[in-house]
Amino acid sequence: MLPAVLLAVLLCPAEALARDYGQRGTVFPVIERDLLEQIHSRLTQMERSGETARLNEDLKRRTIARVGRPDPVAGIVRASEARRWHFDPTITLAADIRGAKGELIHAAGTRVNPLDSVGLRADLLFLDGDDPDQLSWALKQDANAKLILVKGAPLELMKARQRRFYFDQGGKLTERFGIRSVPARVRQQGRLLEVSEIALPPKRRAAQ
C-alpha cells in the first residue's frame, strides 16, 4: 500500500496538493529600523558630538600607559630562598618538518632539542624592575645578559640605564620555566637549561 500511495502523491499536480489556509492572526508591518542604519546613525552622532575623538584619545592614552608599564606578571614574588633546577627544552614534533623544496627534515614523532641547533647566547635574567635591589643585582651581572622584567616600566628603565629591557608579557616565559620568584637566571648547561631563583639579602629597613 505504501509505495502505491507515495506514487499517487508524486504524480498529483502541484495545484492539487496546494491549499490556501488564509490569514491566521493579525499581521503587522515591519517598523524596526535597519541595524546597519542604526549603527551608521549612532556613529554620525558620536562624530558630531566629539565623543569619537574623546574615545580615540582615551584609547591612545591607555595604550601608551600599557606600553610604558605593562601589567605585572601575576603570582611572582621576591625570592626568599635559593632554588635551582634543570629544564629540558626537548619537544616531540606533532607533524613533519620539511624544507623549502619539500625535503623531509624531521619526521613527526621525532624528539628535537633546539639547543642542538641554536645555543642560548646569553643568560636570561628575570627581575622586578621596581625593586632597587633586584635592579642593582641584574646590572652587575654579565653585560650581555638579557634583562626581562616581570614588573616595572621597561622604556623608562632603558632611558635611565642605557640598557635594553624586555618584559615577560602575560608571564609566558616564567610559566614555561616554572619560575615563581625573582630575581631568577636561566643559562645553558649542555643540552639543558639551568634555572636559578636567587635570594638576595633582606631589604634594609629605614632608620626609625
C-alpha positions as CSV (number, residue, x, y, z in Angstrom):
1,M,0.0,0.0,0.0
2,L,2.7,2.5,1.0
3,P,4.5,2.6,-2.4
4,A,1.2,3.0,-4.2
5,V,0.2,5.9,-2.0
6,L,3.7,7.6,-2.4
7,L,3.5,7.2,-6.2
8,A,0.0,8.7,-6.3
9,V,1.2,11.7,-4.3
10,L,4.2,12.2,-6.6
11,L,2.0,12.1,-9.7
12,C,-0.5,14.6,-8.4
13,P,-0.3,18.1,-9.9
14,A,1.1,20.7,-7.6
15,E,-2.2,22.6,-7.6
16,A,-4.0,19.5,-6.2
17,L,-1.5,19.5,-3.2
18,A,-1.5,23.2,-2.5
19,R,-4.1,24.7,-0.2
20,D,-4.7,28.3,0.9
21,Y,-5.0,28.4,4.7
22,G,-5.9,32.1,4.7
23,Q,-4.7,34.6,7.2
24,R,-4.5,33.5,10.8
25,G,-3.9,36.2,13.3
26,T,-3.1,39.9,12.9
27,V,-0.2,40.8,10.5
28,F,1.8,44.0,11.4
29,P,4.2,45.9,9.1
30,V,7.9,45.8,9.9
31,I,8.7,49.1,11.6
32,E,12.1,48.4,13.2
33,R,15.0,50.4,11.7
34,D,17.7,48.5,9.8
35,L,20.5,47.6,12.1
36,L,23.2,49.0,9.8
37,E,21.3,52.2,9.5
38,Q,21.1,52.5,13.3
39,I,24.9,51.9,13.7
40,H,25.7,54.5,11.0
41,S,23.3,57.0,12.6
42,R,24.9,56.4,16.1
43,L,28.4,56.8,14.7
44,T,27.4,60.0,13.0
45,Q,26.0,61.4,16.2
46,M,29.2,60.4,18.1
47,E,31.4,62.1,15.4
48,R,29.4,65.3,15.6
49,S,29.3,65.5,19.4
50,G,33.1,64.8,19.7
51,E,32.5,61.6,21.5
52,T,34.5,59.6,18.9
53,A,37.5,62.0,19.4
54,R,37.3,61.6,23.2
55,L,37.2,57.8,22.9
56,N,40.2,57.7,20.5
57,E,42.2,59.9,22.8
58,D,41.3,57.7,25.8
59,L,42.4,54.6,23.9
60,K,45.6,56.3,22.9
61,R,46.3,57.3,26.5
62,R,45.6,53.8,27.8
63,T,47.7,52.2,25.1
64,I,50.7,54.4,25.9
65,A,50.3,53.7,29.6
66,R,50.2,49.9,28.9
67,V,53.3,50.0,26.7
68,G,55.2,52.1,29.3
69,R,54.1,50.0,32.2
70,P,52.7,46.6,31.2
71,D,50.6,44.6,33.7
72,P,52.8,42.8,36.2
73,V,53.2,39.0,35.9
74,A,50.7,37.6,38.4
75,G,52.0,35.3,41.2
76,I,55.7,36.3,41.0
77,V,57.2,37.4,44.3
78,R,60.7,38.3,45.6
79,A,62.8,35.2,46.2
80,S,63.1,34.4,49.9
81,E,65.2,31.2,49.4
82,A,67.5,29.9,46.7
83,R,66.1,27.3,44.3
84,R,67.8,25.6,41.3
85,W,66.6,23.1,38.7
86,H,67.2,22.0,35.1
87,F,64.8,22.5,32.3
88,D,64.8,20.2,29.2
89,P,63.6,22.2,26.1
90,T,63.2,19.0,24.0
91,I,59.9,18.8,22.2
92,T,58.2,16.0,20.2
93,L,57.1,17.1,16.7
94,A,53.4,16.7,16.0
95,A,53.9,16.9,12.2
96,D,56.7,16.5,9.6
97,I,59.1,19.4,9.2
98,R,60.0,19.9,5.6
99,G,62.4,22.3,3.8
100,A,61.6,24.8,1.1
101,K,61.7,22.1,-1.6
102,G,59.6,19.6,0.3
103,E,62.5,17.6,1.6
104,L,61.9,15.9,5.0
105,I,64.0,17.4,7.8
106,H,62.4,15.9,10.8
107,A,59.5,13.3,10.8
108,A,56.5,13.6,13.0
109,G,57.2,12.0,16.4
110,T,60.9,12.9,16.4
111,R,62.2,14.4,19.6
112,V,64.1,17.6,18.9
113,N,66.2,19.7,21.3
114,P,66.5,23.3,20.0
115,L,69.8,23.7,21.8
116,D,71.4,21.3,19.4
117,S,70.9,23.8,16.6
118,V,70.9,27.2,18.4
119,G,72.5,27.8,21.7
120,L,71.4,30.3,24.3
121,R,73.8,33.1,23.5
122,A,73.3,35.0,26.8
123,D,71.8,34.4,30.2
124,L,68.2,35.4,30.8
125,L,67.7,37.5,34.0
126,F,64.2,37.9,35.3
127,L,63.6,40.7,37.8
128,D,61.2,43.1,39.3
129,G,62.1,46.5,37.8
130,D,60.5,48.4,40.7
131,D,62.8,46.7,43.2
132,P,66.1,48.6,43.5
133,D,67.9,45.6,45.0
134,Q,67.0,43.4,42.1
135,L,67.8,46.1,39.6
136,S,71.2,46.6,41.1
137,W,71.9,42.9,41.1
138,A,70.9,42.4,37.5
139,L,73.1,45.3,36.3
140,K,76.1,43.8,38.0
141,Q,75.8,40.5,36.0
142,D,77.1,39.8,32.6
143,A,76.7,42.8,30.4
144,N,75.4,40.6,27.6
145,A,72.6,39.1,29.7
146,K,69.0,39.8,28.6
147,L,67.1,41.7,31.3
148,I,63.5,40.6,31.4
149,L,61.0,42.4,33.7
150,V,58.1,40.8,35.4
151,K,57.1,44.2,36.8
152,G,58.1,47.8,36.1
153,A,58.5,50.3,33.3
154,P,60.9,49.0,30.6
155,L,61.0,52.1,28.5
156,E,61.7,54.3,31.5
157,L,64.5,52.0,32.7
158,M,66.0,51.8,29.2
159,K,66.3,55.6,29.1
160,A,67.7,55.8,32.6
161,R,70.1,52.9,32.5
162,Q,71.1,52.8,28.8
163,R,70.4,49.1,28.7
164,R,67.7,47.2,26.8
165,F,65.0,45.8,29.0
166,Y,62.3,43.3,27.9
167,F,59.0,42.3,29.6
168,D,57.6,38.9,30.1
169,Q,54.2,39.7,28.6
170,G,51.5,37.5,30.1
171,G,54.1,35.6,32.1
172,K,54.7,33.2,29.2
173,L,58.4,32.7,29.9
174,T,58.2,32.5,33.7
175,E,55.4,29.9,33.3
176,R,57.4,28.0,30.8
177,F,60.5,27.7,33.0
178,G,58.5,27.3,36.2
179,I,59.8,30.5,37.8
180,R,57.8,31.6,40.9
181,S,60.1,34.2,42.4
182,V,62.7,36.7,41.2
183,P,65.4,37.5,40.6
184,A,66.0,34.4,38.6
185,R,68.6,33.4,36.0
186,V,68.3,31.0,33.0
187,R,71.5,29.8,31.5
188,Q,72.6,26.9,29.2
189,Q,74.3,23.8,30.5
190,G,74.9,21.5,27.6
191,R,71.6,20.2,26.2
192,L,69.7,21.6,29.3
193,L,68.9,25.0,30.7
194,E,69.7,25.7,34.4
195,V,67.1,27.8,36.1
196,S,68.0,29.5,39.4
197,E,66.0,31.7,41.7
198,I,68.4,33.9,43.7
199,A,67.6,35.0,47.3
200,L,69.0,38.5,47.8
201,P,69.8,39.9,51.2
202,P,66.6,41.1,53.0
203,K,65.7,44.7,52.3
204,R,67.1,47.1,54.8
205,R,64.5,48.9,56.8
206,A,64.6,52.7,57.0
207,A,66.1,54.1,60.2
208,Q,63.5,54.9,62.9
